[in-house]
Structure formats: C-alpha cells, structure tokens
Amino acid sequence: MIKGDRARAVRRFVLASVAGPLLLGAIAVVTQLLALPDVPEQVAVHWGANGPDQMGPSWLFPVLTSSLSVGFIALISLPIAVSFARSENGEPPTNLRFVTATLWAVTGFFAVCLTAALYLQRGLGPSDPITGMGDWAGIAAGFGVLAAVAGFFAAPERMLNGKSESSTHVERLDISPGERLVWSRTVALKAGPRFALWGIAIASTAVATYLVATMPAAWWVWAIVVAAIFAIVTALALQRIRVIVNARGVQVRSGIGTTLKSVDTAVITDVTTGMPPARVGRGVRLLDDGARAIVMNPGPVLRVHTQRPSNDLMVSIPNPDEAVTVLRTLVPAPT
C-alpha cells in the first residue's frame, strides 16, 4: 500500500471506529441527560422476567452509556488505529470492517436500551408500573443490527488486494523408498500483539465477572460472558501456531491444538514463497480469491497452491524455503 492510501485508510478507520461509536454514545448521553429532571432520583436499572427488579440512581444511565462507549473505543479502536498508523507496511492487526461493525452494533444496542429504560420512567411515581421495556429491547436489537451494517460499510474495505508471492526454485531431496519425511515449525506471536490479545481477554473477563456477580439474571450479561470466553480462547489459540508438512500435506494447528487449516497432498499443485500482500493484516483471514491466510508476524510466507484457489493456504513462517523443499519432494511434479 502506498503511503497516501494507508493514511486515507487510517483516517477512515478512525472516523468509522472511533468517531462514529463515540458520536452515537454522545447522542444517547445527551438524550438521557434531558430526561433526568423528569424521572425519580431512584429508578429501575434492571429488568427480570417479571419486570423491574433492581433500583438505582437515575444518573447511572448516562454514566453507564458513556463508560461503555468510551471503554470499547479505548480498549479496541484506539489500539488498532495506533498500530495501523505505525505499521510500515500498512498492515492492520485485525479485520477493520468486522471490528467497526461490532462496535456500532454494541454501542447502538446499549444506547437505545438504556435511553428507552430511562424515558419509560418519566413522570412516574415510586409505585407506578413500568411497562414496555421488552418491546424496546427488541427495537434496540434491531437497531444494533442496522448499526452493524452501517459500520461495516463505513469502515475501510478489507485490505487484501495485490499479490507478492514469488516462485521458489529448490532441489528435491533424495529419500529412500519407505523413508518418512516430516518438517514442522512453531511460530509464536510477537510480544506486542500477544499482550494486546491477553489484555482484551483479561479486561473482558473482569467485566463479565463483575456483571455476573451483580446482575446474574440479565440475559445480555451472558452474551458478554460468551464474548469473554471467545477472547480467552482466541488469545490461547493465536499465541502460537505449529505448521506441519508431511506426506499427507500441510497442516496448521493453533496453540490449543485445533486445526486452523489443512491441505491434502492430492490437491496441491505448487508451493511458493514471498512476502504477503501489502494489505493483509495479522490473524486468520480470507483473501479476495477465497484462500486462507494465517499471518502471525511480518515477514516471509509460504503459499500452498491447490486445484481450487479458494482452498489455497498462505501462512507466515521464518525461512519458508525449508517447507517448500519438503513439499516439492513429497508432491509429484505437475505434468
């Protein structure tokens, strides 16, 4: 990516993933502040299956809304934006559109939910019933979906264009009949991205633990628990990978032993090495042609070409020529 293109992409990401959710949260906070004079000092702050079941100060709504908006941005958007801007190759660490869509969805859902919960209590007395929250929860969910779609298209497109693979000319190894040939390499994620993954996992776990302890009956709390579990699993799975090449083909295993991608020898047509396309970020990704890319760190990649490009594999490993030598020894030369 040329420098000007990257700068424009960074600006667009900042506008979509920082300014966008922040503006949405700010609108909700201002709307809630306008409602505060018309609601009691103590209002319902939690709804169970049978209606409101917990009370709290009315100022809790704007504080919670602003905290969620700023917290998600500080925890996710800003680190990504800084890493993206500083990257020499313009490689974002995560999927830009997915991150933006998620932020808009979460911010939009809570903004509508919390604002509606406050407005439903305007002009009510301590013993007056509070109705309609279930309907507004459904409206908030629908708004969250629409916000996710808007955020998806507002963010920069997947930066996966361009190719930089190069053919590798290597000699095949001489192996005796019946001799087994196996090559493997463990690739660890660099310290900075690994700490970022674990920071997100620890922070989300802390938030989930607090919410479960204080509001165990709220259904949305358990959605945050699921997100925290996903963050922990992701941190464990991507802290390192293991690439294995043998007579059966190529297999990439995660840090928890699950298979991220495997390519059978029978479908391999060629193997090349080179640098990843300039617009591919780190992580497990899909390229424009449908190929799977597993990029742990900047540097050379191994590209395994198959009969169907959508089944190709690109994985970043130090000195991929070793893997190419083994693969070309095991895979029959194309006729």
Secondary structure, DSSP 8 states (H G I E B T S, - for coil): --HHHHHHHHHHHHIIIIIHHHHHHHHHHHHHHHHGGGS-SEEEEEEETTEEEEEEETTHHHHHHHHHHHHHIIIIIHHHHHHHHH-TT---SS-HHHHHHHHHHHHHHHHHHHHHHHHTTTT--TTS----HHHHHHHHHHHHHHHHHHHHHHS---------EE----------TT----EEEEEE--HHHHHHHHHHHHHHHHHHHHHHHH-TT-HHHHHHHHHHHHHHHHHHHHSEEEEEEETTEEEEE-TTS-EEEEEEGGGEEEEEEE---TT--SEEEE-TTS-EEEE-SSS-EEEEEESSGGG-EEEE-SSTHHHHHHHHHHS----
